[in-house]
Amino acid sequence: MESIAPSTLQAHDYPPGFRARRVRNWFFLGLLYAAYYLCRYNLSTVTPEMAKELGYNNQQTGQMSTARDLGYAVGTFVNGLFADALGGKQSMAIGALATIVLNLAFGWYSTWGLDAAVLLVGFVVIRLFDGYGQAFGSPGMVKINTAWFRRTERGQFSGIFGAMIQLGAISVNQLSKYLLGGFSFALFGVAFFTIGKLDWRTMFVVPPIILAVILVVSWLTVRNTPEDAGYSIPVDPGARDIETPAPQPPLSVVFATIASNPLVWVNAAAYFCTGFVRRATDFWAFKYLDNVWHVGKQDPAFGWMGFLLPASAVVGSFAAGWLSDKVFRSRRSPVAALLYGLETVVIAASVWILGYSPYASVTVACTALVLISLTCNTSHSIIGSAAVMDIGGRHMAGFALGVINSFQYFGAILAGWVLGMLIDTDKEKWIPLFAAMLPFSLIATVLMAVLAWRTRGREVRGA
């Protein structure tokens, strides 16, 4: 492809073919990241069946979630530097290979016929390393797209980012429904074949196979930067040096620059709170519906929730991204503050209605979970993609994401083991599931509101 010199372009022009090439790059990159989530949320979709077979309580089930989140928290901090040094494409490939191997190992290990308590130790160790491996994914993806998207486009990109995450969530929910519930393929009323109910271990075989296929295709298609695809123009002409295709700075400079930026730590603190609420929702939702409202894989409510939980997050992410770019002039904190505030109201209402009012029902419970998923996943997309790209630029976005995202998973750690212990104290209604989210949501609201107020009327990198 012919390169076009930057001097021939105006500030908002792109060379011919650039947008189409960017779409192709992002499509396969996003598909790869969505496939990561097939191997991340597969455990949460099978926890009812797994817990019943092996006799695990919520505390024991939560230990597996906590282990993965601990591995991810440490991994995303470290791997952010690796992504900046190695390149985003290379980082994502390393993470995909690791999670393919470890998911297959999880399913195979469960067939060893060991005592359930002994099995649990192995499950925890495997998920710990799996979390570390998966932590190569998001820094790599964000680093690549920082080079391909201008600052004024990154809010809308956060909608794409959220959509690909939720595509993975929708896919794994539907995959679980059909593999564990059984299905028939029929055409014009004629059944061609029927697949009976499969064992929950299937969810640790099929998703990594899908990920492996997508990894090969994306490796052949994705390019780290526009320059690698034959375009010499920087994505954001006239921007600061950090946005231009200059040589990658030493890791010591990347570390010092990001670690000394106060915006990193404010966003990290808010993301810690997001991590707790997000993990409390996506890990425990189906087990809550199964234990409290007896919603199984064959119940229509399971299918609807498997679609609505991620779909609502997609709609919210696109809306928030557009609002951030078009209304708030690429400022992220005002939108995040609004989302956290709405989330706080929804959680407070859920605690009262589901715990202390006569109006509790499966419909109310599902509605509450969908609204919480919408708000927490939308704020997750705004901070975890647009804000980190603004803060780090194309040379430091990997580590900026690594630092901020690690705090999300430190928060998520509490939503596994610790929240499981709290839930076990109220097995009838599971009110601790909702009550424990409230202080985290409130703290995040205050943090983002203060940041929005302090940066009002100004264009601030990462605000």
C-alpha positions in Angstrom: 0.0 0.0 0.0 1.3 3.4 -0.9 2.4 5.6 2.0 1.2 9.2 2.2 3.3 11.9 3.8 1.8 13.7 6.8 2.5 17.1 5.2 0.0 16.5 2.4 -2.9 16.0 4.8 -5.0 18.3 6.8 -5.6 17.9 10.5 -8.7 15.7 10.2 -8.0 13.8 6.9 -7.1 10.2 6.5 -5.3 8.7 3.5 -7.3 6.7 1.0 -8.1 3.2 2.2 -7.1 4.0 5.8 -10.6 3.8 7.3 -11.3 0.5 5.6 -8.0 -1.0 6.8 -8.7 0.2 10.3 -12.1 -1.5 10.3 -10.5 -4.7 9.2 -7.8 -4.4 11.8 -10.3 -3.7 14.6 -12.8 -6.3 13.5 -10.3 -9.2 13.8 -8.7 -7.7 16.9 -12.1 -7.3 18.6 -13.1 -10.8 17.6 -9.9 -12.1 19.3 -10.7 -10.2 22.4 -14.3 -11.4 22.4 -12.9 -14.9 22.2 -10.8 -14.3 25.3 -14.1 -13.8 27.2 -15.4 -17.2 26.0 -12.6 -18.6 28.2 -13.1 -16.1 31.0 -16.9 -16.3 31.7 -17.2 -20.0 31.0 -16.7 -20.8 34.7 -19.5 -18.5 35.8 -22.0 -20.1 33.4 -21.3 -23.6 34.8 -21.0 -22.8 38.5 -24.5 -24.2 39.4 -23.8 -27.6 37.7 -20.2 -27.7 39.0 -21.1 -26.8 42.5 -23.9 -29.4 42.7 -21.7 -32.2 41.3 -18.7 -31.5 43.6 -20.6 -30.1 46.6 -19.0 -26.7 46.7 -20.5 -23.9 48.7 -20.4 -20.2 47.6 -17.2 -19.5 49.5 -15.4 -22.4 47.7 -16.9 -21.4 44.3 -15.8 -17.8 44.9 -12.2 -19.0 45.6 -11.8 -19.9 41.9 -13.0 -16.5 40.8 -10.7 -14.8 43.3 -7.7 -16.8 42.1 -8.3 -15.8 38.5 -8.8 -12.2 39.4 -5.6 -12.2 41.6 -3.6 -13.5 38.6 -5.2 -11.0 36.4 -4.5 -8.1 38.8 -0.8 -8.9 39.0 -0.6 -9.8 35.3 -2.2 -6.7 33.9 0.2 -4.4 35.8 3.3 -6.3 34.7 2.0 -7.2 31.2 1.2 -3.6 30.4 4.9 -2.9 30.3 5.4 -6.0 28.2 2.7 -4.8 25.7 4.5 -1.5 25.3 7.8 -3.2 24.7 6.7 -6.2 22.6 3.8 -4.8 20.7 0.1 -5.2 21.2 -0.4 -8.0 18.6 2.4 -10.1 20.2 1.1 -9.5 23.7 -2.4 -10.7 22.7 -1.1 -13.8 21.0 0.9 -14.8 24.2 -2.2 -14.3 26.3 -4.4 -16.3 23.9 -2.0 -19.3 23.8 -1.8 -19.3 27.6 -5.5 -19.3 28.2 -6.1 -22.0 25.5 -3.7 -24.4 27.3 -5.0 -23.6 30.8 -8.7 -23.9 29.9 -8.1 -27.3 28.4 -6.0 -28.2 31.5 -8.9 -27.1 33.8 -11.4 -29.4 32.0 -8.9 -32.3 31.8 -7.9 -32.0 35.5 -11.6 -32.2 36.6 -11.8 -35.8 35.2 -9.0 -37.1 37.4 -11.5 -38.5 40.0 -9.8 -36.8 43.0 -11.5 -35.8 46.2 -13.5 -32.5 45.7 -11.3 -30.7 48.2 -8.2 -31.7 46.4 -9.7 -30.8 43.1 -10.5 -27.3 44.4 -6.8 -26.6 45.1 -5.9 -27.5 41.6 -8.8 -25.5 40.2 -7.6 -22.4 42.1 -4.0 -22.8 40.9 -5.0 -23.3 37.3 -7.3 -20.2 37.3 -4.6 -18.2 39.0 -2.2 -18.8 36.1 -5.1 -18.4 33.6 -5.8 -15.0 35.0 -2.2 -14.0 34.5 -2.2 -15.3 30.9 -5.4 -13.5 30.1 -3.9 -10.3 31.4 -1.8 -10.0 28.2 -5.1 -9.3 26.3 -6.4 -5.9 27.3 -3.1 -4.0 27.4 -2.2 -5.4 23.9 -5.6 -4.5 22.5 -5.7 -1.0 23.9 -2.1 -0.3 22.8 -2.9 -1.2 19.2 -6.1 0.9 19.0 -4.5 3.9 20.6 -2.3 4.1 17.5 -5.3 3.7 15.1 -7.8 6.1 16.8 -7.6 9.8 17.5 -8.5 11.3 20.9 -11.7 12.6 19.5 -12.8 9.1 18.4 -11.8 7.2 21.6 -15.1 7.7 23.4 -16.9 6.1 20.6 -14.2 3.4 20.4 -15.1 2.6 24.1 -18.5 1.6 22.7 -16.8 -0.8 20.3 -14.5 -2.0 23.2 -17.6 -2.7 25.3 -19.4 -4.4 22.5 -16.7 -6.9 21.8 -16.5 -7.8 25.5 -20.2 -8.3 25.6 -20.2 -10.3 22.3 -18.0 -12.7 24.2 -20.4 -12.7 27.1 -23.4 -13.3 24.9 -21.7 -16.0 23.0 -20.5 -17.9 26.2 -24.0 -17.7 27.7 -25.7 -19.0 24.6 -23.0 -21.7 24.2 -23.5 -22.8 27.7 -27.3 -22.9 27.3 -27.1 -25.1 24.2 -24.2 -27.4 25.2 -25.4 -28.0 28.7 -29.1 -28.0 27.9 -29.1 -29.8 24.6 -30.5 -28.7 21.2 -31.8 -29.9 17.9 -31.1 -28.5 14.4 -34.3 -28.4 12.3 -35.1 -27.0 8.9 -38.8 -26.7 7.8 -39.9 -28.8 10.7 -37.5 -31.6 10.0 -34.9 -32.4 12.7 -31.6 -33.2 11.1 -29.7 -34.0 14.3 -30.0 -33.6 18.0 -27.3 -33.0 20.6 -28.2 -34.1 24.1 -27.2 -32.4 27.3 -23.4 -32.4 27.7 -21.2 -32.3 30.7 -20.2 -28.9 32.2 -16.6 -29.8 31.3 -17.4 -29.2 27.7 -17.3 -25.5 28.4 -13.5 -25.8 29.0 -13.0 -27.6 25.6 -15.1 -25.8 23.0 -14.3 -22.1 23.9 -10.5 -22.6 23.8 -10.8 -24.4 20.4 -12.8 -21.4 19.1 -10.2 -19.0 20.5 -7.4 -21.0 18.8 -9.0 -20.6 15.4 -9.6 -16.9 15.8 -6.0 -16.4 17.0 -4.6 -17.8 13.8 -6.9 -15.6 11.6 -6.2 -12.4 13.6 -2.4 -13.0 13.6 -2.5 -13.0 9.8 -4.6 -9.8 9.7 -3.9 -7.4 12.5 -1.2 -4.8 12.4 0.1 -2.9 15.5 0.2 0.5 14.0 -0.9 2.3 10.8 2.8 2.4 9.8 2.9 -1.4 9.9 0.0 -1.4 7.4 1.8 1.0 5.0 0.5 4.4 6.3 3.1 6.9 7.3 0.7 9.5 8.8 0.2 9.7 12.5 -3.4 9.1 13.5 -3.7 12.5 15.3 -1.7 15.0 13.2 -0.4 17.9 15.2 -0.9 16.2 18.6 1.7 16.0 21.3 4.9 14.0 20.7 3.4 11.1 22.7 0.9 10.6 19.9 3.3 10.5 17.0 5.1 7.4 15.6 8.4 8.2 17.3 10.6 5.4 18.7 9.2 3.6 21.7 10.7 5.2 24.9 12.6 3.1 27.4 10.4 1.2 29.9 11.9 3.2 32.7 10.5 6.4 31.1 7.1 4.7 30.5 7.0 3.6 34.2 8.0 7.0 35.6 5.6 9.0 33.4 2.6 6.9 34.1 3.3 6.3 37.8 3.7 10.0 38.4 0.4 11.0 36.7 -2.3 11.7 39.4 -5.1 11.0 36.9 -3.9 7.4 36.7 -4.5 6.9 40.4 -7.8 8.6 40.6 -9.1 6.5 37.7 -7.5 3.4 39.3 -9.4 4.0 42.5 -12.7 4.4 40.7 -11.9 1.3 38.7 -11.3 -0.7 41.9 -14.9 0.0 42.8 -16.0 -0.9 39.3 -14.2 -4.2 39.6 -16.1 -5.3 42.7 -19.6 -4.4 41.2 -18.8 -5.8 37.8 -17.5 -9.1 39.2 -20.3 -9.4 41.7 -22.8 -9.1 38.8 -21.2 -11.2 36.1 -19.9 -14.0 38.3 -22.8 -14.5 40.7 -25.8 -13.5 38.6 -26.7 -16.9 37.3 -26.0 -18.8 40.5 -28.2 -16.2 42.3 -31.0 -16.8 39.8 -30.6 -20.5 40.2 -30.4 -20.6 44.0 -33.0 -18.0 44.9 -35.4 -18.0 41.9 -34.8 -21.5 40.6 -34.0 -20.3 37.1 -32.2 -23.2 35.3 -30.7 -23.5 31.8 -34.1 -24.5 30.3 -36.0 -21.6 31.9 -36.8 -18.9 29.4 -35.5 -16.3 31.9 -32.0 -17.9 31.6 -32.0 -17.3 27.8 -33.3 -13.8 28.2 -30.8 -12.9 30.9 -27.9 -14.4 28.9 -28.8 -11.9 26.2 -30.0 -8.9 28.1 -27.1 -8.6 30.6 -24.4 -8.1 27.9 -26.7 -6.4 25.3 -27.7 -3.7 27.8 -24.0 -3.1 28.4 -23.3 -2.7 24.7 -26.1 -0.1 24.2 -24.8 1.8 27.3 -21.2 1.7 26.1 -22.0 3.2 22.7 -24.3 5.8 24.2 -21.7 6.8 26.8 -18.9 6.9 24.3 -20.9 9.2 22.0 -21.9 11.4 24.9 -18.2 11.7 26.0 -16.9 12.6 22.5 -19.7 14.8 21.3 -21.3 16.5 24.3 -18.4 16.6 26.8 -15.6 17.2 24.2 -13.7 14.0 24.8 -13.8 14.4 28.6 -14.5 11.0 30.4 -15.1 11.9 34.0 -18.5 13.7 33.7 -20.0 10.7 31.9 -18.4 8.2 34.4 -19.8 10.3 37.3 -23.3 10.1 35.8 -23.1 6.4 35.3 -21.8 5.7 38.8 -24.6 7.9 40.2 -27.3 6.0 38.3 -25.7 2.7 39.4 -25.8 3.8 43.1 -29.5 4.6 42.8 -30.3 1.2 41.2 -28.3 -0.8 43.7 -29.9 1.0 46.7 -33.4 0.4 45.2 -32.5 -3.3 44.6 -31.5 -3.8 48.3 -34.7 -2.4 49.6 -37.1 -4.1 47.0 -35.5 -7.5 47.0 -34.7 -7.6 50.7 -37.4 -5.7 52.6 -40.4 -5.1 50.4 -43.3 -7.3 49.3 -42.5 -6.6 45.7 -39.6 -8.9 45.3 -39.9 -11.2 42.3 -37.8 -12.9 39.6 -38.8 -10.1 37.2 -37.6 -7.4 39.6 -34.4 -9.4 40.3 -33.6 -9.8 36.6 -34.3 -6.1 36.0 -32.0 -5.1 38.8 -29.2 -7.2 37.5 -29.6 -5.9 33.9 -29.5 -2.2 35.1 -26.5 -2.8 37.3 -24.7 -4.6 34.4 -25.5 -1.7 32.1 -24.1 0.9 34.4 -21.0 -0.9 35.7 -20.0 -2.2 32.3 -20.5 1.1 30.6 -18.3 3.0 33.1 -15.8 0.1 32.7 -15.6 0.8 29.0 -15.2 4.6 29.4 -12.4 4.3 31.9 -10.8 1.1 30.7 -10.4 2.2 27.1 -11.0 5.9 26.3 -9.4 7.3 29.5 -6.4 5.0 29.5 -5.7 5.8 25.8 -5.9 9.5 26.5 -3.6 9.2 29.5 -0.9 7.0 27.9 -1.0 7.8 24.2 0.3 5.3 21.7 3.6 4.7 23.4 2.3 4.3 27.0 -1.3 3.1 26.7 -0.3 -0.5 27.6 1.1 0.4 31.0 -1.6 3.0 31.7 -4.1 0.3 31.1 -2.1 -2.1 33.1 -2.0 0.1 36.2 -5.6 1.2 36.1 -7.0 -2.2 35.1 -5.0 -4.0 37.9 -7.0 -2.1 40.5 -10.2 -3.2 38.9 -9.2 -6.8 39.5 -8.0 -6.1 43.1 -11.6 -5.0 43.6 -12.9 -8.1 41.8 -10.9 -10.3 44.2 -13.2 -9.2 47.0 -16.3 -10.1 44.9 -15.2 -13.8 44.7 -14.1 -15.5 48.0 -15.1 -12.7 50.4 -18.5 -12.0 48.8 -19.1 -15.8 48.6 -18.7 -16.0 52.4 -21.2 -13.1 52.9 -23.7 -14.8 50.6 -23.5 -18.0 52.6 -24.8 -16.1 55.6 -28.1 -15.4 53.7 -28.8 -18.3 51.4 -32.5 -17.6 51.2 -32.4 -14.1 49.6 -28.7 -13.4 48.9 -29.1 -9.7 49.9 -25.4 -9.3 50.6 -24.9 -9.7 46.9 -26.5 -6.3 46.4 -25.8 -4.6 49.7 -22.1 -5.1 49.3 -22.0 -3.3 46.0 -23.5 -0.1 47.4 -20.5 1.5 49.2 -18.2 0.8 46.2 -20.6 2.4 43.8 -21.0 5.4 46.0 -17.2 5.9 46.4 -16.7 5.8 42.6 -19.5 8.3 42.1 -17.7 10.8 44.5 -14.3 10.2 42.9 -15.5 10.9 39.3 -17.7 13.8 40.4 -14.8 15.5 42.1 -12.5 14.8 39.0 -15.2 16.2 36.7 -15.6 19.3 38.8 -11.8 20.0 39.1 -11.4 19.7 35.3 -14.6 21.4 34.2 -14.2 23.7 31.2 -10.8 22.3 30.3 -9.5 19.7 27.9 -7.5 17.4 30.2 -5.6 14.3 29.1 -7.4 11.4 30.7 -10.1 13.4 32.4 
